[in-house]
Amino acid sequence: MALKNTLSLNGITQQELNLIKEIAGEHLTMSSKFELYSNQCQDQQFKQMLKQSSQDAKTTATNLINSIQ
């Protein structure tokens, strides 16, 4: 499941901002790993699930990053 939209993050603390950046980075890492795993997978149904998970993680990271800009 992906974060489909940006968030309104007015009034957050620096610590909260840093945590959001960390979470976004972790989602980018997850996206890369899911993509790597999908490329190594033979089962087409599992491969598609991993590709979708990769895209969802990337979408979430992008929307988090856009929310803090």
Residue, then its C-alpha position, 0 to 999 in steps of 0.5 A: m500500500a502506497l502513500k497516494n498523496t502528499l501530506s500537509l506538514n506545517g508546524i512539524t519539529q526538526q526531529e519529526l522532519n528528520l524522521i520523515k526523511e529517514i522513512a523516505g530513504e528506507h522506502l527507497t531502499m525497500s523499492s530497490k530491494f523489491e525490484l532486485y528480488s523481482n528480477q531474480c524471481q521465476d514465478q510470474q505472479f510473485k514477480q508481479m507482486l514484488k514489482q508492485s511492492s517496489q512501485d508502491a514503496k517508491t511512490t510513498a518515498t516520492n510523496l513523503i519527499n514532496s511533502i517536506q519541500 
